[in-house]
Amino acid sequence: MNKRKIISFIGKIILIEAVLMIPALLVAFIYGDGDASAFLTTIIPCAIIGFLLSRVKQSEERMSSRDGYFIVATAWIVISVIGAIPLYLGGGFPTYINALFEMVSGFTTTGASILAEPADLGHGIIFWRSFSHWIGGMGVLVFVLMVMPMENDNSMHLVRAEVPGPTAGKLVPRMRTTSMILYGIYTAMTVILIVLLWVGGMPAFDSFCIAFGTAGTGGFAVNAAGIGGYASAYIEIVIGIFMLLFGVNFNLYHLLLLGKAKEVLKSEEAKVYLGIVALSTVAIAVNVLNQTQSIGKSFRDAFFQVSSIITTTGFATVDYNYWPEFSKHILLLLMVIGACAGSTGGGMKISRVIIVVKSMFVEIKQIIAPKAVVNVRLDKKPVDKQTLSSTRIYVTTYMLLICLFTVLLSLDGLDLTTNFTAVLACFNNIGPGLGAVGPAANFSVYSDPAQLLLSAAMLTGRLEIFPMFLLFAKSAHE
């Protein structure tokens, strides 16, 4: 393992995180809530330590795939540990573990919170908490690759380890240029959303924070009332649409910019994604009609919650704990499915679901006709054996880990519905679950050890399992 290169890169991560805290520091100064000192106490030491570590002389040895995975997993833990410091020093969290849980939830774009009333925090802390969604949405390492030059082979190892989905590729030959394109699209969409929310009557500060949560498909709200507190159909529809947009593979937006609309329309994953959203919205709207007594309200509530859950954002306009069982089961299924690969959303990913379902039918065909040559195809192209194998291994491991985390979480003594959906919500980076962790509740019902376990679930889910496994693999410490 190339230890010098790893130390240097982690140093750069720490240094960049210190810089990324500056906007929150400025917000703290502007509002004068007394949380500016929490950021200064964190930023200055981090900047010094990060600079010193980044100057460690590196060997000429190229980064291996194992190094890339190890850096990604370590980097996400480090930024969470450091990012939690101002939250704890700000006084809004009883223990550092509570603050760490909140920060892991922020960076992994989960949106699970232990807070009953976020508005009690200082404006700087609220901003940093929401801004962490935006940073983590596209990927911390993708951002680093944009601002710091690196050999193309090395950068690709990092992207493979961090970008969600069965495969990771480059939009253009140079990975740094790819990162700049992705963040350019991401930033432009975020700015448009901020303007639309502000024009719709949302306060400017709230517009920034909610836009960060929507773009990163995170879900941290500014106050306990959440999106429903704005009592605006316009705001709900705008956020609902943008959650769906951020759940789409960003490669498709790049193709649109290149004028290749026909290729975008051919995307099988996008078609399935929108089809699932449409069917789920109609099914839930009809099912909850008796509760809302209004067709328009039924469809608006159904669309918003379907959009929020499938993109793993976690915003809520209603407490769906009180919806009929059929609607809750649909939402539970959407928690698992998740958004598209290459988006800011979490979950298993639409492309993996397509591959698994098609693999099942191919297997049936081969049993019926053993000599027939049948391939699993995605976008009319054969899926290579490596992708098929990695998808099957991922799905199997995913299911085993969900069961393991749920069993371990049961030691806290809560009911099965709460524990199972809490694990699903954290592992798939959604936020709220059902039962005691529903949209009108929070995760303060869990003890500190349980919060650490759920933090591990969030990181494991965001990095799609294997980077976290490498931290404990024997070969990773040789």
N, C-alpha and C positions, 0 to 999 in steps of 0.2 A: 504494500500500500504506500502511495506517495504522500507521506505524512507532511512534508514541508509545503507541498502544493495545497493540501487540505487545510492546514493551519492558515496559510496566506489567504485562501478563499473565504474561510470563516471570518477572518479579520475584516475583509472587505464587506462581508454581510453586516457585521456589527457596525462598521463605519457608516454604511448606507442607512441602516436603521436609525442611527443617531441623527442623520440628516433628515430622514422622513418624519422624525418627531418635531421638527422645527415648525411646520404649519400648526400643529396642535399647541405648541408653545406660544405662538403668535395669537391664536384664538384665546388662550388662557390670559394673556396680557390684555387683549381687547376687552374681554368681559370682566376681568378682575375678580374672579371667583376664588382666588387664593391657591389655585392648583398649578401656577406657573413654576413654583419652587420644586414641585414633584418632577417636572420635566427637566429643569436645569440640573437637578441632582442626578438625573439619569443620563442626559445627553452628554455632558462634559466628560465623565469617566469613560463612557462607551466610545466617544470619539477618539480619546487618547489610546485606549486599549485596542480598538479596531485599527487605528493607524499603525501602531507598533506591530501587531500581528500581520497586517497586510504587507509589511516590509520584510518579512522573513524571506530569506533568499531561497528561491526554488531550484530544484534540480531540473535537468534538461529532459528527464523522463516524461513521456506522454501520460496523460491521465487515462486510466483504464475504466471500463464500464463499472467495475466494482467501486472504484474511487468516486465516480459520478453519483452512484446511488448512496454511498456513505455520506458524501457532502450534502446531498439534498436532505436526507433524514436529519443529520446533525444541524444543518442550517435552520430547519423549521423548528426544531426544539429550542435552539439558541434564541431565535427572534421572539419566540413565545415567552421564554423565561425573562428576557430583557424587557420586552414590551409590557409585561405585567407589573414591572417595578413602579412606574408612575401611577398606575391604577391603585396599587396598594398604598403608596406614599400619599396619594390624594385623599385617603381616609374613607373612601366609599365602600371598602370591602373589609370585613372582619378579620380575615386571614389572608396570607399570601397565596395559599392554595386556591381560595375563592377567586382572587385576582388572576391567577394563572389559568384557571378554568375559563374565565371570561376572555382572556387574551388568546388562548388556543382556539376558542370558539370564534373569535374575531378573525384571526389569520386564516383559519381553515374554512372561513365563510359558512360556519354552521349556524350561528345566531342563537344558540342555546345560552340562557343567562340565568344567574342566580338572583338578579335584582327584581324587587317588586315594583320599584319606581325609579327608572333610569334618570328622570329629570332631577333627582336629588343630587346627582353628581355635578361637578363643575363643567362648564362648557368645553374647556380644553380636553378633559377626560372623555366627555361624550363624543367630541370630534375624533380623538385618537381611536376610540373604541370603534367608531363607524369607518374611519379611514383605513383601519386594519383590514376590513372587508375588501376594500378596493385594492389594497396592496396584494392581498392573498388571492384575489379572484383570478387574475391572469397568471399568477405565479411569481413568487419572490425571486426565484432564480432567473426567470425569463426577464424580469426587470433588471437584474444585475447584468445579464448578458447584453442588454440594450445600452447600459451606461459604461460598461467596462469591456475593453477589447479582450478577446481570448481566441486561441486557436480553434478553428472550426470543428475539428474532431473532438476536442475536449468539451466544447459547448454542447455538442449533440448528445453526449453522454448525460449531461445535466438535464437537457430537455426531455429525453426519453424517461428519465426517472421522475420528472415532475409533472409533465403534461398529461392530463387524464385521457383515457381511452385505450383501445387495443393496440393502436400504433401511433407513433409520433413522427412527423416529417417536417421538412422545411418548405416554406412558401417560395423562397428564392435560394440560390446556392449558398450565400453567407448567412449563418445563423443569427448574427448580430442584426443584420438587415431584416430578417424575419421577425425578430423580437421588436424592432422599431415599428414595423408594419402593424403587428398585433396590438401594441400599445397605442399606436396612432388611432386605430379604429376604436379601440376600447375607450380612449380618452374622448374622442369626438362624440361617441354615443352617450357617454356620461354627461358631457357638457350640454348636449341637447336635452337630456332628461332633466338636468338641474333647471334649465330655462323654462321648460314646460311645467314643471312643478311650481316654480315661483310665479309664473304667469297665472297658474290656476289658483293662486291665493295661499299657497303654503309659505310660511316664513322663510326668509333666505337661509338662515342657519339650518333649519329643518330640511330644506331642499337639498343642501349639500349632503347632509348625513343620510337622508333616505335614498338619495341617488347613489351614494357609495354602497349602501346595503343592497340596492337593486342591481347595480352593475356587477358587484361581486357575488350576486345571488347569496347574500349573507342573511340579512333579516333583523339586525339590531334596530329597535325602534328608539325614538328620542324620548318617548314617555310611555307610561303603562297602558294608555288607551290604544297605542299602535296606530296603524293606518286608518282604522275605523274611527279614531278620535277626530279626524279632520272632517268627517261627515260630508264628504264630497264624492259624488259619483264620477266626476271628471278625474280627480286624483286617483281613485281606485282603478279606473279604466286605463289611464296612462301608465301607472305602475304595473298593472296586469300585463299590458302589451309589452312593455320593456323587459319585464321578467322573462317573457317568452323569447324575446329577441336575444337576450344575453344567454339563453339556454341553447342557442343554435351554434353549430361549429363555426368558429371565426374564419376558417378557410373559405367558407362560402361568401362571406362579406368581401374578402380579398378578390375572389373571382368576380363579384359584382362590380368592384372598382375597376377591374380589367375589362369590363364589358362582356363577360362570359356568362350571361344570364341563363343560357340554355343548359350549361353544365350545372348551374345551381338548381334548376328545375328538375334535373335528373337525379338529384340526391335522394337515395332511398331512405336514408336515416331521417332527413328533414321531413319527408312525406309521412313516415310512420310517426314521428314526433308530433306533428300537427294533427294527424289523424287520431292519435291517442287523446290529445287535448280536447279535440272536438267531441269525440264520443263520450269521454268522461264528463265534460261540461254538461252535455245534454242529459246524460243519465242522472247526474247529481241534481241538476236543476228540476227535473221532473220529480225526483224522490223527495226533495225538500219543499216542494210547492205548498204542501199543507201547512208548513211552519211559517212561511213567509207571506202567504196569501197574496202574492204578487208575482206575475210571470217575469217582469223586468228585474225585480230584486232577486228572484231565484237564480236567474241566469247570471246576473252580475256577481252574486256571492259565489256561485259555482265556478264561474270562469276565473275569478280572482284566486280562490283556494286551489283549484287545479293547477293554474299557472304557478302559484307559489310553491306547491308541493313537488310538482314534477321537475321544476328547475332547482329545487332544494333551497329556495330562498327563505321560506319560513315566515313571511309576513302573514298577518291574519286580519280580517275585517269582521269575522264572526267567531264564536266559540263552537267549532265543529264537534266538540265533545258531545253536544246535544243533538247532533244530526242523527238521522236513522242509521242503523247498523250497515245497510247497503252502501250508503255514501261514505261512511268511515272506512269500510273495507276497500273501496275504490282508492281512497286517499292512501291507505296502507300499501296498496299495490304500487301506486305512483311513487311512494317513498323509495321503494326498492328499484324501480326502473330508472328514475332519474332523467337527466337531460342528455343532450348530444355529446359525443366525444369532441374534444377540442373547444368546449365552451367553458364558461365559468361555473357551471352547475356540477353537482355531485351525483351520487347514486351509482348504480351498476353501469349506466350509459345505454342509450338506445341501440347503438351499433352492436354491443355485446348481446343484448337481448335478441336482436335480429339473427345474429350468428348462431346463438344457442338454439333458437326455434328452428332455423333452417337445418341445422345439424341433426336435429331430431327427425325431421322429415326425410333427410338424406339417408339416415340410418334405417328408417322404415323401408325406403325404396330398395336399399341394398339387401335387406333381409328378403324382400319379395323377389328381387332379381339380382342374385349375387354377382353375376358377370357384368352387370351394367356399370358404366363409368359415370358416376354422378358427383358433381362438385357443389360445394356451398358457394353461392355467389352473392356479392354485395355490390350494388351499382352495376350489375351485369358483368362483373369481373370476378374470376375465381379467387377465393380467399386462400392464401398460402397456408401450408401445413403448420408453420411456426405460429401464425396468428390464431389458427384454430386451436392448437395445443395450449397456447398461453391463455386464451379465452376460457377454455374448459377448466384449466387449473385455477384461474382467477375466481371463477364462479364457485367452484368447489370450496376453495379456501375461504371465500367470502361467507358462504353459508356456515362453515364450521366456526369461523370467528364470531359471527353473530350469535350462535348458540353458546359459545364459550363466554363471551362478554356478558350475555344475559344471565347465565348461571352464576358467574362471579358477582354480578350486580345484585343478585337475589339475597346475598349475605346482608344487605342493608335492610331487608325485611319488608320491602314494598311489594305490591301485587304484581302479577305476571304482565298485565296489560301495560302498566306504567314502566316496568323494567324492560320489556321487549321493545316497546316503541321508543323508549329513551335511548336504547342501544341503536335501533334503526335510525333515529333522528340524529344521533351523534356520528355514527359510522358513515352515514350517507350525507352528512353535513347539511341537515335540514333545519334543525332548531327545535321547534315544538313537537311533542309526540301526542299521546293520548293519556287519559287518566290524570294522575297527579302532575304530569309534565305537559298538559295540554296547552293550547294557545293562550288561555287566560291565566295560566299558572307559570311557575319557573322551576329551576333545578336546585333551588335551595333546600328541597326536601332530602337531598342526598348528603351524606357525610363527606368530610374531606377526602378520605381514601377512595370513596366511590367517585368523587369528582376527578380524582387523579386517573382512575380507571377509564372514565368517560373521556377525559382529555386524551388518553392514549388511543381510544377508539376514534376520536376525531382526527388525530394525526395519521393513524393507520388508514382510515378511509380516504382522507384527502390525498395521500400519496399512493393510494391504491396498493396497499399491503406490503409489497416486497421491499421497498427502500427501508421500511422500519424493521423488517426481518433481518436485513443485512447488519444492522447494529449489533445483533446478538449472534450472528453467524461466526464461527470460529475463524474462518478465513478473513473476516473483516478486521481482525486484530493482529494478523501476522506481521 
